Amino acid sequence: MKHTRRAVLKWTAAAAWPKSWQSLALAQMQLTQAERMQWWEDARFGLFLHWGLYSVAAGVWKGKPIQGAEHFMLYERIPLAQYAQLANGFNPVKFDATAWVRLAKDAGMRYLVITAKHHEGFAMYDSPSSDYNVVKRTPYGRDPMKLLAAACHEQGVKLCFYYSLGRDWQDPDVPTDWPTRGGRSNTWDYPDEDRKVFSRYFERKVKPQVRELLTQYGPVGVLWFDTPELISREESHELLTMIRSLQPACIVNSRIGNGLGDYETSEQTLTPGKPARPWEACMTMSRHWGYFRNEIGYKSPEVLVRDLVEVVSRGGNLLLDIGPSPEGEFPAPAVERLKAIAGWMKINGEAIAGTKPWPAPGAEAADSAAQPSVAGEAVNDQTSHTTEPAIRFTTREGSVYLFALSWRSPQVVVEMLPQTRLRVQRLEMLGAGKAVSWHQDAEALRIQLPPDADRGLPVYVFRLQSGD
């Protein structure tokens, strides 16, 4: 293999990895964009984890409920010196990286995105460039990302890092302009917006920390940036170039800023912002991104599975969020839901992973029951919490998968199918273990649900094949 200067740089970044990872890095040097994206487009489902100092507060500050959820340092205007004391309470002695990854994998999630640094500016890993990190400042004194990287690598789940790009309330040089000038800046510790120079922060903190994340933990599937804010086009380009030189297979989302990135990110909605590009919906399982001790409003397993189907049938990925506790545990309701999703995916996962949307002209007419709507009980959540019956489709390897969402009547009737000119020759219900009765005529496809079909999670999947 001919080694160009760029290839040598890539290899130097990976030289400290174990030999198996070194071999992988070499193999990734010549990837095309399509090859780089393939695993992600096949994955369809990932786990999002918001874990930070806000997890210690768990919804309460000085005995009172907080405003702003994970952003409460901003909303409550808490001085950095006070906020930093939360690190004294971060000691996740119950953290079990292997168990976390296993729960995700069992639920059919093929990648895991965790907050390496959120807007609070605290690094949840051992950051040589900033001592404001979990190893230096907490009683835990260990690097949880190393444990998570090892568990992901062992179980075949892609490790990915979230990094807050244009907001950092610990650093004095981070101006913002949303929704107004200084609207998301730390103006109580650093009041003069005119003196803040983003490029100083970019050089001092962003570039070193992104380099650390790409050189300390082996292969990274995605760098998931948030809030680009005032990053310049030149800086976005420089950052992307550095990422490609360090880990050529690593992909980035659109929040690297300035129109760059490999895919679009939609937040708390089930529809893409720019449907022409690959896209991902990130969504909370409950009301908040991070841990709240007295959390309410968890979505039901049925709604969560519906949301997964809605996104995948539109060609997107779903990144489903959980906020671990400061002790290192997933909340019990989140575990219950992951296990329920795992049970459904064990039967129906082939209709999710590796699939693409199946065009069904006229399907839009049946879409009204599942359109995103504002859910008043959730924080910034525009996803629908309704469970009206709906039909969705995906396809892979010559099969069409028909989803009957929230179907409680004994017969599934699909009236739009004849418009697709699909003449069904074979039909089976995933997980049924026996033949189901069905009939297709000029008006509709009619499927009789077996009497013993599980009504606990009424999202049924049928594999359709034509005679062509």
Secondary structure, DSSP 8 states (H G I E B T S, - for coil): ----HHHHHHHHHHTTS-HHHHHHHHHGGG--HHHHHHHHHHH-EEEEE--STHHHHTTEETTEE-SSGGGHHHHTT--HHHHGGGGGG---TT--HHHHHHHHHHTT--EEEEEEE-TT--BSS--TT-S-BHHHHSSS-S-HHHHHHHHHHHHT-EEEEEEE-S--SSSTT----SSSTTTTS-TTTS--GGG--HHHHIIIIIHHHHHHHHHSSS--SEEEEE--TT--HHHHHHHHHHHHHH-TT-EEBGGGSTT-SSBEEEES-SS-SSTTS-EEEEEESSS-SS--TT------HHHHHHHHHHHHHTT-EEEEEE---TTS---HHHHHHHHHHHHHHHHHGGGTTT-EE---TTGGGG-GGGS----TTSSS--S------EEEEEEETTEEEEEEET--SSEEEESSGGGGT--EEEEEETT--S---EEE-SS-EEEE--TT---SS-EEEEEEEE--
